[in-house]
Amino acid sequence: MNAIVDLPKDHISSMGKNIPIYKERGQREVFCGLTGIIWLHRKIQDAFFLVVGSRTCAHLVQSAAGVMIFAEPRFATAIIDDRDLAGIADAHEELDRVVKALLARRPDIKMLFLVGSCPSEVIKLDLSRAAQRLNKELINQCRILSYSGSGIETTFTQGEDACLASLVNEIPKSVATQEKNLVIVGCLPDVVEDQFQRLFTELGIKQVTFFPPKNSQQKIDIHGNTQYLLAQPFLAETARLIEERGAKRIPAPFPFGVEGTTAWLKAVAAEWGVSAERFVEVTQPRIERAKKGLERYVPMLANKSISFFPDSQLEIPLARFLSQECGMKVLEIGTPYLHKQHLESELELLPEHARIVEGQDVEKQLDRCRLDKPDIVVCGLGLANPLEAEGITTKWSIELVFSPVHGYEQAADLAELFARPINRSMRLAA
């Protein structure tokens, strides 16, 4: 039986298989929302992300994104120094100067995000007001938006949620049309987006758009006849704002692995009246190829145990994929936040013995991990090296966010991300 160390039961989930859900409140080990810039700046091709923060914020983003050679990056940091923190300098005046200098040098920028940080929030720098002021002055030149990437109360994937929420607020309100449209919500690599677009086209589902768009000029319609499908499980605020426009969410598991992708597509197909015959005709060849790809890695993963430290909010869908399709034993699923409505379909598919913990007390979780002795632990970079030093195999959770892992074509790649460190540890132990 899995070991439980000082983990009081908060309540029993009323959904799915009535799996106990524990809650912890204590010290956390997670990246902040600034990390989302790593994949967001690649997705929205004419956008620029200006972090209003410290030198530490700049080092974080630069280190996480890596060195960009032969290309000028589309992110930077407006440094808050001692004079700003002491209230000696006018931070708003300085920010205006930096923004204008940036746009003068980079006229290709059509959308500029002012990204808040812990320091900007501590000094109460109102970036939403700054965005409003700059929009009036720079009208017809560049759209200025703002969101918070602070890590004071958030985990790193909430940076994407905050960014997309700010974009929803900028979408012009439109009147519902007779023809319904579908919006896929969540940042996907271009290769994955193109694959899904081909699938929807072959299924006969028209009027499909992806959000966020690839550029600021792309039109997004959200109204009372819009249905939307989440591609990522960490977009609670974005989903709320979309529904305020009258759109309806299509409940579905998330498209990780063969089964998750099939269920995700089937939920849409049912809403659009796609026949069962047509659905099988379109999906079956892809299912067979994906299963053949998985065959290489399932023997490496079957009966191996895994624990998830809370980090990305992908933990529950990934646990479902690894247990259902790869035969892994899930010991603990730690997740920073658990949105029960968005994850209801996933909770239904989890193994009954799974231990789900929302929140974190890192020391207590480390104690449970040492008692459980999992074959692999999914965690943040800050915990990976210490655990490896103890002889525990790890997988960086952040890699699972910015790598192409959704859909049929990536099912084997997703399994390989877990098989590779396990295989490495086995070779080292031999």
Secondary structure, DSSP 8 states (H G I E B T S, - for coil): -----S----EE-SSTT--EEEEEES------GGGGHHHHHHHSTTEEEEEEE-HHHHHHHHHHH---TTS--SEEEEE--HHHHTT-S-HHHHHHHHHHHHHHH-TT--EEEEEE-HHHHHTT--HHHHHHHHHHHTTTT-EEEEEE---SS--TTHHHHHHHHHHHHHS------SS-EEEEES---HHHHHHHHHHHHHTT--SEEEES-SSTTS----STTEEEEESSTT-HHHHHHHHHTT-EE-----SBHHHHHHHHHHHHHHHTT--HHHHHHHHHHHHHHHHHHHTTTHHHHTT-EEEE-SSSS-HHHHHHHHHHTT--EEEEEEES---HHHHHHHHHHS-TT-EEEEEE-HHHHHHHHHHH--SEEEE-HHHHHHHHHTT--EEETTHHHHS--BSSTTHHHHHHHHHHHHHHHHHHH-
